[in-house]
Amino acid sequence: MSNYSKIKDIILKLNLEKILKGKLYIVGGTVPYLVSNTISDREHSDIDIIVATNNMSDVREYLKKNNLYVKDLDSMMFDYNKNKIDYGIDCVIDGITINFAPFEIFDNTMVQKNFLRKQSNGINALVTVTLENVKIEDCTTTIIVDQTKIKTYNLEMVRIMKEKSNKPKDVVDIKVIDEYGYNEKKYDDLKIKTNNMKFKIFPKSKILRLFIK
């Protein structure tokens, strides 16, 4: 049974919070359904959100004020994050994990940071993704869902990311995007830029670090 209704309700609630309004960009598997106003019939494991680094303090403030903050889910508190660089934070609302990942723009280069957890990914690690010649406006859009303004990745960006992952659920989501329609020129431009995407991973395990450059 799909949990999409619960996912959608959480997204709407977060975007209506005064301290978070206009600061969240929904990315990942929920976007095709939000944009196309389609009810997803598949299970969604989490909600992925990117946030400008300078707005991450507002995210943490919101989580703390609403008793949603868990120290062990905050990358700033990880013992192996020696430099205390912000790689994001997770929280759980109604049994759904929400991941808030920071991004910054440097000279038309978009840098996104995030982390992996052993419980869900099999490894504890800090992750940095660099997209050259990509601005936030190149890969995002603003939509209205149930009279609520929401910022998301655009369908072109979601399709590209789904193609790179190519899991069974991604095939389903790509079909929804194709049926709804997307800008092929924008897709082609973004695909060229994301072909040079750089991915760096810093595992908690010192042994794994020996094998990852």
C-alpha positions as CSV (number, residue, x, y, z in Angstrom):
1,M,0.0,0.0,0.0
2,S,1.4,3.4,-0.9
3,N,2.4,5.9,1.8
4,Y,2.3,8.8,-0.6
5,S,-0.5,10.6,1.2
6,K,1.5,10.7,4.4
7,I,4.6,11.8,2.5
8,K,2.7,14.6,0.8
9,D,1.2,15.8,4.1
10,I,4.6,16.0,5.7
11,I,6.0,18.0,2.7
12,L,3.1,20.5,2.9
13,K,3.4,20.9,6.6
14,L,7.2,21.6,6.4
15,N,6.6,24.2,3.7
16,L,4.0,26.0,5.8
17,E,6.3,26.4,8.7
18,K,7.3,30.1,9.0
19,I,10.9,29.4,9.8
20,L,11.3,27.0,6.8
21,K,9.1,28.7,4.2
22,G,10.9,29.2,0.9
23,K,14.1,27.6,2.2
24,L,13.4,23.9,1.2
25,Y,13.9,22.2,-2.2
26,I,12.2,18.8,-2.4
27,V,14.3,16.4,-4.5
28,G,14.1,12.7,-5.4
29,G,11.2,10.3,-5.9
30,T,8.3,12.4,-4.6
31,V,8.9,15.2,-7.1
32,P,7.3,13.6,-10.2
33,Y,4.1,13.0,-8.3
34,L,4.0,16.5,-6.7
35,V,4.6,18.2,-10.1
36,S,2.2,16.1,-12.1
37,N,-0.4,16.0,-9.3
38,T,-0.5,12.2,-9.5
39,I,-1.0,9.9,-6.6
40,S,2.0,7.5,-6.3
41,D,1.1,3.9,-5.9
42,R,4.5,2.8,-4.7
43,E,6.1,3.0,-1.2
44,H,8.4,5.9,-0.6
45,S,11.2,5.2,1.9
46,D,12.0,8.8,2.7
47,I,11.8,12.5,1.8
48,D,15.0,14.1,0.3
49,I,15.4,17.9,0.7
50,I,18.2,20.2,-0.1
51,V,18.7,23.5,1.8
52,A,21.2,26.3,1.3
53,T,24.0,25.9,3.9
54,N,23.2,29.3,5.5
55,N,19.6,28.1,6.2
56,M,20.6,24.9,7.9
57,S,20.6,26.6,11.3
58,D,16.9,27.3,10.8
59,V,16.3,23.6,10.0
60,R,18.0,22.6,13.3
61,E,16.1,25.2,15.2
62,Y,12.8,23.9,13.8
63,L,13.7,20.3,14.7
64,K,14.7,21.2,18.2
65,K,11.6,23.3,18.9
66,N,9.4,20.5,17.7
67,N,11.2,17.7,19.6
68,L,12.4,16.2,16.3
69,Y,16.1,16.7,16.8
70,V,18.2,13.6,17.4
71,K,21.9,14.2,18.0
72,D,22.9,10.9,16.4
73,L,21.2,12.0,13.1
74,D,23.1,15.3,12.9
75,S,26.3,15.1,10.8
76,M,27.8,18.0,12.8
77,M,27.9,15.6,15.8
78,F,29.5,12.6,14.1
79,D,32.8,11.8,15.8
80,Y,34.6,11.2,12.5
81,N,33.5,14.6,11.1
82,K,36.6,16.2,12.7
83,N,36.3,19.5,10.9
84,K,32.6,19.9,11.9
85,I,31.5,20.7,8.4
86,D,27.8,20.5,7.8
87,Y,26.8,17.4,5.8
88,G,23.1,17.6,6.8
89,I,20.7,16.1,9.3
90,D,18.0,13.5,9.3
91,C,14.8,13.4,11.3
92,V,11.8,11.1,11.5
93,I,8.2,12.3,11.3
94,D,5.3,9.8,11.4
95,G,7.8,7.0,10.7
96,I,9.2,8.7,7.6
97,T,12.8,9.7,7.5
98,I,13.4,13.2,6.2
99,N,16.9,14.1,5.0
100,F,18.0,17.7,4.9
101,A,21.2,18.1,2.8
102,P,23.1,21.4,2.5
103,F,24.2,23.0,-0.8
104,E,26.3,26.0,-1.8
105,I,27.0,27.8,-5.1
106,F,30.6,28.8,-5.8
107,D,31.3,30.5,-9.2
108,N,28.5,28.7,-11.0
109,T,29.5,25.4,-9.3
110,M,26.9,23.7,-7.1
111,V,28.3,21.7,-4.2
112,Q,26.0,19.4,-2.3
113,K,26.9,17.6,0.9
114,N,25.2,14.6,2.5
115,F,25.9,11.5,4.6
116,L,25.3,7.8,4.5
117,R,24.2,5.7,7.5
118,K,25.1,2.1,8.0
119,Q,21.5,1.2,9.0
120,S,20.2,2.2,5.5
121,N,23.2,2.2,3.2
122,G,25.6,-0.3,4.8
123,I,28.2,2.3,5.4
124,N,28.8,5.4,7.5
125,A,30.3,8.1,5.3
126,L,30.3,11.8,4.4
127,V,29.5,12.6,0.8
128,T,30.3,15.6,-1.4
129,V,28.8,16.0,-4.9
130,T,30.1,18.8,-7.2
131,L,28.2,20.0,-10.3
132,E,30.1,22.4,-12.4
133,N,28.3,25.2,-14.3
134,V,25.0,24.4,-12.6
135,K,23.1,27.2,-10.8
136,I,20.2,26.5,-8.4
137,E,17.8,28.0,-10.9
138,D,19.0,25.6,-13.6
139,C,17.8,22.6,-11.8
140,T,14.8,23.7,-9.7
141,T,11.2,25.0,-10.1
142,T,8.4,26.3,-8.0
143,I,5.0,24.6,-8.0
144,I,1.7,25.1,-6.1
145,V,0.4,22.0,-4.3
146,D,-3.0,22.3,-2.5
147,Q,-2.5,26.1,-2.5
148,T,1.0,25.8,-0.9
149,K,4.1,27.0,-2.7
150,I,6.8,24.4,-2.9
151,K,10.3,24.4,-4.4
152,T,11.5,21.2,-6.0
153,Y,14.1,19.9,-8.4
154,N,12.7,20.3,-11.9
155,L,11.6,17.1,-13.8
156,E,14.6,17.3,-16.1
157,M,17.0,17.1,-13.1
158,V,15.0,14.4,-11.4
159,R,14.9,12.3,-14.6
160,I,18.7,12.6,-15.0
161,M,19.3,11.6,-11.4
162,K,16.9,8.7,-11.7
163,E,18.7,7.5,-14.8
164,K,22.0,7.4,-12.9
165,S,20.5,5.3,-10.1
166,N,18.4,3.0,-12.3
167,K,16.7,1.1,-9.5
168,P,13.2,-0.5,-10.2
169,K,11.5,2.4,-8.4
170,D,13.4,4.9,-10.6
171,V,12.1,3.2,-13.7
172,V,8.5,3.7,-12.4
173,D,9.2,7.4,-11.6
174,I,10.8,8.1,-15.0
175,K,7.7,6.7,-16.7
176,V,5.6,9.2,-14.7
177,I,7.9,12.0,-15.8
178,D,7.7,10.9,-19.5
179,E,3.9,10.6,-19.4
180,Y,3.6,14.1,-17.9
181,G,6.2,15.7,-20.2
182,Y,9.4,17.6,-19.7
183,N,11.6,20.2,-21.5
184,E,13.9,18.1,-23.7
185,K,16.3,21.0,-24.4
186,K,16.6,21.8,-20.7
187,Y,17.1,18.0,-20.1
188,D,19.8,17.8,-22.7
189,D,21.7,20.9,-21.3
190,L,21.5,19.5,-17.8
191,K,22.6,16.1,-18.9
192,I,25.8,17.5,-20.4
193,K,26.6,19.4,-17.3
194,T,25.9,16.5,-14.9
195,N,28.1,14.2,-17.0
196,N,31.0,15.9,-15.2
197,M,29.5,15.4,-11.8
198,K,32.2,14.7,-9.2
199,F,31.5,12.4,-6.2
200,K,33.7,12.2,-3.1
201,I,33.1,9.9,-0.2
202,F,34.8,9.9,3.2
203,P,34.0,6.7,5.2
204,K,34.0,6.5,8.9
205,S,36.0,3.4,8.7
206,K,39.8,4.1,8.4
207,I,40.2,0.8,6.6
208,L,37.7,1.8,3.9
209,R,39.5,5.1,3.4
210,L,42.6,3.2,2.2
211,F,40.6,2.0,-0.8
212,I,38.7,5.2,-1.6
213,K,40.7,8.0,-3.2
